[in-house]
């Protein structure tokens, strides 16, 4: 199904008209968009808005045409792995779309039937208000079942489907998990923080995770005070101190609550359900004024409005970038020499010059053109309309 008619609209620039013609072709016969001359043509704001709508409508049409079966079958496939899920619906759908709670089960390093039992129990544990509540089944039975590298792509595809097929609000998505599921939350919350509004970790262990990426989401930890297996209680307290310190140094970030439940061991008798109501108080800001991006051992090439060139992401790399008006400051860059700043008119005025600096050095000064190519690439990598960007500024020399 074509996303838009081929005929020009009143305000069409040739590039937008060319995009309409490209979209009108059968999907399987379209030439590569990046190679089309119209992909690099500079757009006005109004034309970029047109192109954004056209591309989003086409993307949504594709999801509806190609993914209804996987959603109805409750089996998401990505990277050769399958993510099955159970779903419950609570209350009424808000006008802005459903909130979505993704709840990760425990188990791990156990026979399949044990993990299946944990999965079937997870769907019954919590009842958030006015939401879709989804309990996925880990794609493997390994000890690190929720933080293997393939999990990110599976959850990303689940979200893409949910936005279109279930009318989920992309700014009200929450992740939570118990025991081994909590291990996963410690890892997935910071490394995919640009997808969540808030996260709740119950009775898990962080292993090698870092809290740095949690700057722009709510994060809460609930562990039994007597849960000393793997030092879960001690490590939870240590993370509480780390988050306190991060919050003190950066008072506009790192909102958190850490609770050690007195008299409780690994099972907290559902005292941890207070985390669900706490999370509901958060709405994702997809365009925060400051981004702290710490790459884990599972790397990504995008995080909020920052990106690195394909194949250049490295575990342990750190970028801290802030913006104010037309000025963008790279505050820190460790383990990377190149960075791309993704921009749109909700962040600043793309008709005016932009300045990117680092430690007093000017890395870029000038206008960043809006293009269909940027919109298309950023939509293709996220399937999230609120993370579409029509301009991109590559900067290098970060280690000078």
Phi, psi and omega in degrees: 000128180287145183280337184201152177293158183281341183292149182288148172265167188303321185262010185296130162280157176310324181295319180290320176298317178297323176298317178302318179294319179297317180291333181287345178285153174305137187306317184289345181255003182288134173290162182301126185297320184301335182270358181275136181304326183293341183294334184256001182289138179288140183243153166282170178300315181298319179291323176295322177297318176301311183297321178302313181295317180299314182292319179296316180299320179294317177300314181296321176300318180296316178298316180295326182281328190247348189236003181300320182296315181295326178290314180293326177283350182055051180211100181271135181240129175202139177059031179078005179243157180240133177246102175279156178209153172253152186220139171230155180238130181238135173070210184244147181287124175296161180300330181277001182106164181296145159282149180235126174249122176257120189241116188265130184281165176268191183113233180082144181050045185213162176302155183306319184295330177291314178294325175298319178297318178296321178298311181293335176283325185298325182293344182261351192288316190233155181224074178298158183276137172048066186205167160266133180241116186242130173247105177281157174261124180306142183288344177228178176246021182286167181296327181259041190304334182254001175228025168291159188299327184287343185296323182301313180294321179296315178293323177299318178291321176304316180294316178304315178297314185296322181299319185269313189273340181238007179053050176274137176285116184295345180264006177227059177245132186231145177236140182211163179188153183244138176060243177298331173296324175294322173307315180297320180295318176308323183273313187284329181300311179285324185280343174238032186299333180290354177260345188250152167272323180199167181216149179230123180254121179243120167059037180240188182225137186281343188054241186260017184291155175242142178277358189302320183289355183279007190308323189250016175232163170280140181221126181231143182240130176228120182219143174295136180298336180261007183278082185263359175297131184058019181058034182304319182293316180294318181293323176300317178296321178297318177294325176302318178294317178300316181291323175301315181294319179296319179294319180296323180280340185218076191298346178267004180229178172060047173292131186203159170222129176238125184230122170261117188277114184300137176076000181254144174260230185290323176267124185262011177057035178064015172298336181289352182296346175299337179297328183294312178296322179298315180300324184298344178283358184249140171237134181297137166257105183288348184232060183295156181289339180221138179236130173246112186243106177250115180286134174269193176288345169256110190266159175228154177259002178220146175201112187052240184254026175243151177210159170238156180301147179308133179083000183258355181291136181228136176303137179088351179292145182228129173232130173236117186225135179232162179222148176212114184060233181269003185254134179237129183243122170277102184282327181206142176214107180240130177078015176211148180247344181231147180209144175245128177266118179266137189224153168211175186285351172284343182265320183197184182264105183286354174275355181245159180297150179240143178238128175246125182231163173212117179051045178084350179270137177274116180267333180201141171212125180152188179269147177250112185290142171281133178220155176294326179300315178297315179301315183295315182296316184288329174290317182298328184275348183229329185062032187227112185300326182282357174242033172266138182228135183259359176223154181214133179240106175281135176232148181223184180069030186288342183259009180290000000 
